[in-house]
């Protein structure tokens, strides 16, 4: 068995900002999974599958730990280095030039005709930082360098990754730090029902977890 190395991962982000929920932050193992799924499953990949469909799981090159009866990867969520937030609006208007393609009576409050002007809380941090354990720095670097965007609304230019730095560290913050959870942490007092391993959007195998940042009793 190769030696396990503790790593700190730092993503340098584009100035447009990043959009993600504090209750559902991106996790390092989820990013590795996102890169590996099309490589390992090809046409069978499940990126657009229904969360209740049968899931074909893959093994990630990350050591695992057993927490309160559940296996989890030793990989933390990503945390913003600095916390500068701003409000931006997501707008969608009905295209009148395509009205002849619709059916039914026009109604701007729902359906095809509805127009959106939704606020988004954008984090304008320069860096996103996480910690993980690994067997090989080179392998993890190669995978994480394929991550181009993090968070939601990437089609609108949010969450673009400029560069990623992976470096060994002495401290192991992959699971906990100063008595707080650093990732989805299986716990009987958890308030969030979520899979303890990626893909986190899938409903199979959900358990109660603490969210990143929650104190561990």
C-alpha positions as CSV (number, residue, x, y, z in Angstrom):
1,X,0.0,0.0,0.0
2,X,1.5,3.4,-1.0
3,X,2.0,6.1,1.5
4,X,-0.9,8.5,2.1
5,X,-0.1,12.2,1.5
6,X,-2.0,15.2,3.0
7,X,-2.7,17.8,0.4
8,X,-3.9,21.4,0.2
9,X,-5.7,22.3,-3.1
10,X,-6.1,25.9,-4.1
11,X,-8.2,27.0,-7.1
12,X,-7.5,30.5,-8.5
13,X,-10.8,31.8,-9.7
14,X,-11.8,34.3,-12.4
15,X,-13.0,37.7,-11.3
16,X,-16.6,37.0,-12.4
17,X,-17.2,35.2,-9.1
18,X,-18.5,31.8,-8.0
19,X,-22.1,30.7,-7.3
20,X,-22.8,27.9,-4.8
21,X,-24.9,27.4,-1.7
22,X,-23.2,27.5,1.7
23,X,-25.3,24.4,2.6
24,X,-24.1,22.6,-0.5
25,X,-20.5,23.6,-1.2
26,X,-18.5,21.8,-3.9
27,X,-16.4,18.9,-2.6
28,X,-13.0,17.9,-3.9
29,X,-14.0,14.3,-4.3
30,X,-17.0,15.4,-6.3
31,X,-14.8,17.3,-8.7
32,X,-12.5,14.3,-9.1
33,X,-15.6,12.1,-9.7
34,X,-16.9,14.6,-12.3
35,X,-13.6,14.3,-14.2
36,X,-13.4,10.5,-14.0
37,X,-17.0,9.6,-14.8
38,X,-16.7,10.3,-18.6
39,X,-13.3,8.7,-18.7
40,X,-14.3,5.5,-17.0
41,X,-18.0,5.1,-18.1
42,X,-17.9,6.8,-21.5
43,X,-21.4,6.7,-23.0
44,X,-22.8,5.2,-19.8
45,X,-22.0,8.3,-17.7
46,X,-24.7,9.4,-15.4
47,X,-24.2,13.2,-15.3
48,X,-27.8,13.8,-16.6
49,X,-29.4,10.8,-14.9
50,X,-32.4,11.0,-12.7
51,X,-31.4,11.1,-9.0
52,X,-33.6,8.0,-8.4
53,X,-32.2,5.9,-11.3
54,X,-29.9,3.0,-10.6
55,X,-26.3,4.3,-10.2
56,X,-23.1,2.9,-11.6
57,X,-20.5,4.0,-9.2
58,X,-16.7,4.4,-9.8
59,X,-13.8,4.2,-7.3
60,X,-11.8,7.4,-6.8
61,X,-8.1,7.5,-6.2
62,X,-8.6,8.9,-2.8
63,X,-8.2,7.1,0.6
64,X,-11.4,6.4,2.5
65,X,-12.4,6.7,6.2
66,X,-15.2,5.1,8.1
67,X,-17.3,7.6,10.1
68,X,-20.3,6.5,12.2
69,X,-20.9,3.4,10.0
70,X,-20.5,5.2,6.6
71,X,-17.5,5.2,4.3
72,X,-16.4,8.6,3.1
73,X,-13.5,9.9,1.0
74,X,-10.9,11.8,2.8
75,X,-11.6,15.0,0.9
76,X,-13.0,18.3,2.2
77,X,-15.4,20.8,0.8
78,X,-14.0,23.9,-0.9
79,X,-13.9,27.1,1.2
80,X,-13.6,30.7,-0.1
81,X,-10.4,32.5,0.9
82,X,-12.0,35.8,1.8
83,X,-15.7,36.3,1.8
84,X,-16.7,39.2,-0.5
85,X,-20.3,38.7,-1.7
86,X,-22.4,40.6,-4.2
87,X,-25.9,40.4,-5.6
88,X,-26.4,39.7,-9.3
89,X,-29.6,38.9,-11.2
90,X,-30.3,36.0,-13.4
91,X,-32.7,37.2,-16.1
92,X,-34.7,35.2,-18.7
93,X,-37.3,36.8,-21.0
94,X,-39.8,35.2,-23.3
95,X,-38.6,35.4,-26.9
96,X,-41.5,37.0,-28.8
97,X,-40.0,36.0,-32.1
98,X,-40.7,32.4,-31.2
99,X,-44.3,32.9,-30.1
100,X,-45.7,31.0,-33.0
101,X,-44.0,27.8,-31.7
102,X,-46.0,27.9,-28.4
103,X,-49.5,26.7,-27.6
104,X,-52.1,27.9,-25.2
105,X,-53.0,31.3,-23.9
106,X,-50.1,33.7,-23.0
107,X,-49.6,33.9,-19.3
108,X,-46.5,35.7,-18.0
109,X,-46.8,34.2,-14.5
110,X,-46.0,30.6,-15.5
111,X,-45.1,28.1,-18.2
112,X,-43.2,29.1,-21.4
113,X,-44.2,32.8,-21.2
114,X,-42.9,33.4,-17.7
115,X,-40.1,35.9,-17.3
116,X,-37.5,35.6,-14.6
117,X,-35.5,38.1,-12.7
118,X,-33.9,36.1,-9.9
119,X,-31.2,37.4,-7.5
120,X,-28.0,35.3,-7.1
121,X,-25.5,35.7,-4.3
122,X,-22.1,35.7,-5.9
123,X,-18.9,35.0,-4.0
124,X,-16.1,37.2,-5.4
125,X,-13.3,35.3,-3.7
126,X,-10.0,35.0,-5.5
127,X,-9.3,31.5,-4.2
128,X,-11.2,28.4,-3.2
129,X,-9.2,26.1,-0.9
130,X,-9.7,22.5,0.2
131,X,-7.8,19.6,1.8
132,X,-7.6,16.0,0.9
133,X,-5.6,12.8,1.3
134,X,-4.1,11.1,-1.8
135,X,-1.8,8.3,-2.8
136,X,-0.2,10.3,-5.6
137,X,0.2,14.1,-6.0
138,X,0.8,13.7,-9.7
139,X,-2.4,11.8,-10.3
140,X,-4.5,14.3,-8.3
141,X,-2.9,17.3,-10.1
142,X,-3.6,15.7,-13.5
143,X,-7.3,15.2,-12.6
144,X,-7.9,18.6,-11.0
145,X,-6.3,20.5,-13.8
146,X,-9.2,19.2,-16.0
147,X,-11.7,21.2,-13.8
148,X,-12.6,24.3,-15.8
149,X,-15.6,25.6,-13.8
150,X,-16.8,25.2,-10.2
151,X,-20.4,26.0,-9.0
152,X,-23.6,26.9,-10.9
153,X,-24.3,29.1,-13.9
154,X,-21.0,28.2,-15.6
155,X,-22.7,28.9,-19.0
156,X,-23.0,32.5,-17.9
157,X,-19.3,32.7,-17.1
158,X,-19.4,32.2,-13.4
159,X,-17.0,29.9,-11.5
160,X,-14.2,29.8,-14.2
161,X,-11.0,28.3,-12.9
162,X,-7.7,30.0,-13.9
163,X,-5.3,27.6,-12.2
164,X,-5.0,25.0,-9.5
165,X,-2.2,24.4,-7.0
166,X,-1.8,21.1,-5.3
167,X,0.9,20.9,-2.5
168,X,1.7,18.6,0.4
169,X,1.0,19.8,3.9
170,X,1.6,18.4,7.4
171,X,-2.0,19.0,8.7
172,X,-4.8,16.7,7.9
173,X,-8.0,18.8,7.4
174,X,-9.7,16.5,5.0
175,X,-12.5,15.5,7.5
176,X,-12.4,17.8,10.5
177,X,-10.7,21.0,11.7
178,X,-10.8,22.5,15.2
179,X,-13.9,20.4,16.1
180,X,-15.9,21.3,13.0
181,X,-16.8,19.2,9.9
182,X,-14.9,19.9,6.8
183,X,-17.2,17.9,4.5
184,X,-20.5,16.1,4.6
185,X,-20.0,14.3,7.9
186,X,-22.2,11.3,8.8
187,X,-23.6,11.9,12.2
188,X,-26.8,11.1,14.2
189,X,-27.3,14.8,14.9
190,X,-26.9,15.7,11.2
191,X,-29.6,17.9,9.7
192,X,-28.9,17.2,6.0
193,X,-29.9,13.9,4.3
194,X,-27.2,13.3,1.6
195,X,-25.1,10.6,0.1
196,X,-21.8,10.4,2.0
197,X,-19.9,9.8,-1.3
198,X,-20.3,11.4,-4.7
199,X,-22.3,11.9,-6.7
200,X,-24.0,13.9,-4.0
201,X,-27.0,14.7,-6.1
202,X,-28.1,11.1,-6.2
203,X,-30.8,9.8,-3.7
204,X,-29.3,6.4,-3.2
205,X,-27.6,5.6,0.1
206,X,-28.5,8.9,1.8
207,X,-27.7,9.3,5.5
208,X,-28.0,12.2,8.0
209,X,-24.9,14.4,7.8
210,X,-23.5,17.5,9.3
211,X,-22.7,20.2,6.7
212,X,-19.2,21.6,6.3
213,X,-18.5,24.1,9.1
214,X,-20.9,22.4,11.6
215,X,-19.6,21.7,15.0
216,X,-19.1,17.9,15.8
217,X,-20.7,17.0,19.1
